[in-house]
């Protein structure tokens, strides 16, 4: 009986046959689920895949009326995620004096103090700054029925800091102005987890098709 050469080296399902530095045929034992094959010193080896930056959908909510989109979810700790990404696309009744606002929740309730917002309106280079408010300001009187953008909320790692990290707004836009607003903000606090996000308007009403979608960004 002829025995294949590989059968004299491999012993377990999932083993890999390769040529070592001798050189001679050698066995690379099966690794754990999720490991990836890579090279070290010119020879194949198993390794844990590099992590960080992976987006995981938390929730998506669409409304057709009202003045807010409020999403509660299982608490995410700053030890496990680096940030929360919020994509919003809202349709609203055409009310000129209407602020678009954002709050987040921690420990089962909304945080409603010490928000700081800075907003640059690109079209005329005007700047607004608000201190110690009850929510972040995404837009002051944008006067557009359709408004969309992305918010990234950084979540503090409890082992590294006692102060809540900054929040960054990017890509706020509207039908009438593709680059309407650029925003940034921060909050004085010690929250190191997040379990709620609330987007609201303070005049008029949201219309059908208004959506808020939340993703976590892994820190490892």
C-alpha positions as CSV (number, residue, x, y, z in Angstrom):
1,X,0.0,0.0,0.0
2,X,1.3,3.4,-0.9
3,X,0.8,6.0,1.8
4,X,0.7,9.7,0.7
5,X,3.7,11.7,2.1
6,X,1.3,14.2,3.7
7,X,-0.3,11.5,5.8
8,X,3.0,10.8,7.5
9,X,3.3,14.4,8.6
10,X,-0.3,15.7,9.2
11,X,-2.2,14.3,12.2
12,X,-5.3,16.4,12.6
13,X,-8.1,17.7,10.4
14,X,-7.2,21.3,9.5
15,X,-3.4,20.9,9.7
16,X,-1.4,22.6,7.0
17,X,1.5,21.1,5.2
18,X,4.5,23.4,4.4
19,X,8.2,23.3,3.9
20,X,10.3,24.5,6.8
21,X,13.7,26.0,6.9
22,X,15.6,22.7,6.9
23,X,14.1,22.3,4.3
24,X,11.6,19.5,4.8
25,X,7.9,18.9,4.9
26,X,6.5,20.0,8.2
27,X,3.1,20.3,9.9
28,X,1.5,23.6,10.9
29,X,-1.2,22.5,13.4
30,X,-4.7,23.8,13.1
31,X,-5.3,27.1,14.9
32,X,-8.4,28.6,16.6
33,X,-11.5,29.8,14.7
34,X,-11.0,33.3,13.4
35,X,-7.2,33.1,13.3
36,X,-5.5,34.1,10.0
37,X,-2.5,32.7,8.2
38,X,0.4,35.0,8.0
39,X,4.2,35.0,7.7
40,X,6.8,35.4,10.4
41,X,10.5,35.1,9.6
42,X,9.6,33.8,6.1
43,X,7.5,30.9,7.4
44,X,3.8,30.5,7.7
45,X,2.2,30.9,11.1
46,X,-1.3,31.5,12.6
47,X,-2.1,34.9,14.2
48,X,-5.0,36.8,15.7
49,X,-6.4,39.2,13.0
50,X,-5.7,42.9,13.6
51,X,-8.6,44.6,15.1
52,X,-10.0,48.1,15.5
53,X,-12.4,50.3,13.6
54,X,-15.0,47.7,12.8
55,X,-18.5,49.2,12.6
56,X,-21.3,47.2,14.3
57,X,-24.9,48.1,13.7
58,X,-26.7,48.9,17.0
59,X,-30.0,50.2,15.9
60,X,-31.9,51.9,13.1
61,X,-35.2,53.9,13.8
62,X,-37.4,55.5,11.3
63,X,-40.3,57.8,12.2
64,X,-43.1,59.6,10.2
65,X,-44.1,62.2,12.7
66,X,-43.3,63.8,16.0
67,X,-40.3,66.0,17.0
68,X,-37.7,63.4,18.0
69,X,-36.0,60.1,17.2
70,X,-35.0,58.5,20.5
71,X,-33.1,55.2,20.6
72,X,-32.2,53.2,23.7
73,X,-29.9,50.2,23.5
74,X,-27.8,47.9,25.6
75,X,-25.1,49.9,27.3
76,X,-21.8,50.2,25.5
77,X,-18.7,50.8,27.6
78,X,-15.7,52.9,26.6
79,X,-13.6,49.9,27.5
80,X,-15.1,48.0,24.5
81,X,-15.8,50.7,21.9
82,X,-14.0,53.9,20.9
83,X,-17.0,55.8,19.6
84,X,-20.6,55.7,18.5
85,X,-21.4,56.8,14.9
86,X,-24.8,58.3,14.3
87,X,-26.1,58.7,10.8
88,X,-29.2,60.9,10.5
89,X,-31.4,61.8,7.6
90,X,-34.4,63.9,8.5
91,X,-37.3,65.3,6.6
92,X,-39.2,68.0,8.4
93,X,-41.9,70.6,8.0
94,X,-40.4,73.8,6.6
95,X,-40.0,76.0,9.7
96,X,-37.3,78.6,9.4
97,X,-36.6,78.9,13.2
98,X,-35.9,75.3,14.0
99,X,-32.8,74.0,15.9
100,X,-31.6,70.4,15.3
101,X,-30.3,69.0,18.6
102,X,-28.6,65.9,20.0
103,X,-28.3,64.3,23.4
104,X,-26.8,61.0,24.6
105,X,-27.7,58.8,27.5
106,X,-25.6,57.0,30.1
107,X,-26.7,54.9,33.1
108,X,-30.3,54.7,31.9
109,X,-31.1,58.4,31.6
110,X,-30.3,61.3,29.2
111,X,-27.4,63.5,30.0
112,X,-28.8,67.1,30.0
113,X,-26.1,69.4,31.2
114,X,-22.7,70.9,30.2
115,X,-22.8,70.4,26.5
116,X,-20.6,72.7,24.4
117,X,-21.2,73.3,20.7
118,X,-19.3,75.2,18.0
119,X,-20.9,75.5,14.5
120,X,-19.4,77.0,11.4
121,X,-21.9,77.8,8.6
122,X,-19.8,77.4,5.5
123,X,-22.0,79.4,3.1
124,X,-21.3,82.7,4.9
125,X,-18.5,81.8,7.3
126,X,-20.5,82.7,10.3
127,X,-19.7,80.9,13.6
128,X,-21.9,80.1,16.6
129,X,-20.7,78.9,20.0
130,X,-22.8,77.6,22.9
131,X,-21.6,76.7,26.4
132,X,-23.1,74.7,29.2
133,X,-26.3,73.7,27.3
134,X,-28.7,70.8,27.8
135,X,-27.9,69.3,24.4
136,X,-25.5,69.6,21.4
137,X,-26.5,71.9,18.6
138,X,-26.3,70.3,15.1
139,X,-27.8,73.2,13.3
140,X,-29.3,76.6,14.2
141,X,-32.2,77.5,11.9
142,X,-31.0,75.6,8.8
143,X,-34.2,76.5,7.0
144,X,-34.1,73.3,4.9
145,X,-36.8,70.6,4.9
146,X,-34.2,67.8,4.3
147,X,-31.1,67.7,6.5
148,X,-28.6,64.8,6.8
149,X,-25.2,64.1,8.3
150,X,-23.0,62.1,10.6
151,X,-22.1,62.5,14.3
152,X,-19.3,60.6,16.0
153,X,-19.5,60.5,19.8
154,X,-16.3,59.4,21.5
155,X,-16.8,57.2,24.6
156,X,-14.3,57.5,27.5
157,X,-12.3,54.4,28.4
158,X,-12.8,54.1,32.2
159,X,-9.3,52.9,32.7
160,X,-7.7,55.8,30.9
161,X,-9.6,59.0,31.7
162,X,-12.1,60.6,34.0
163,X,-13.4,63.2,31.5
164,X,-15.8,62.5,28.7
165,X,-14.1,62.8,25.3
166,X,-15.0,65.2,22.6
167,X,-17.8,64.7,20.0
168,X,-17.2,65.4,16.4
169,X,-19.8,66.3,13.8
170,X,-18.9,65.9,10.1
171,X,-20.7,66.0,6.8
172,X,-23.8,67.9,7.9
173,X,-25.6,68.8,4.7
174,X,-28.9,69.7,3.1
175,X,-30.7,69.7,-0.2
176,X,-29.9,73.4,-0.8
177,X,-26.3,73.4,0.4
178,X,-24.1,70.4,0.0
179,X,-21.7,71.6,2.7
180,X,-24.0,73.5,5.0
181,X,-22.4,73.2,8.4
182,X,-19.3,71.9,10.1
183,X,-19.6,71.3,13.8
184,X,-17.7,70.2,16.9
185,X,-18.6,69.8,20.5
186,X,-17.6,68.4,23.9
187,X,-19.1,67.8,27.3
188,X,-17.8,68.2,30.8
189,X,-18.5,64.9,32.5
190,X,-17.3,61.5,33.6
191,X,-19.6,59.2,31.6
192,X,-17.7,56.1,30.3
193,X,-20.7,54.3,28.8
194,X,-23.5,55.1,26.4
195,X,-27.0,53.6,26.2
196,X,-29.2,56.2,24.5
197,X,-29.1,58.7,21.6
198,X,-31.9,61.3,21.0
199,X,-32.1,63.6,18.0
200,X,-34.8,66.3,18.2
201,X,-36.1,69.5,16.6
202,X,-37.5,72.4,18.6
203,X,-40.1,73.6,16.1
204,X,-42.3,72.1,13.4
205,X,-42.4,68.3,13.0
206,X,-40.5,65.4,11.5
207,X,-42.0,63.8,8.4
208,X,-42.1,60.3,6.9
209,X,-38.6,59.0,6.0
210,X,-36.8,60.6,9.0
211,X,-34.1,58.1,10.1
212,X,-31.5,57.7,12.8
213,X,-29.0,54.8,12.5
214,X,-26.4,54.0,15.2
215,X,-23.1,52.0,14.9
216,X,-20.4,51.2,17.4
217,X,-16.8,51.5,16.5
218,X,-14.7,48.7,18.2
219,X,-11.7,49.8,20.1
220,X,-9.8,46.5,19.8
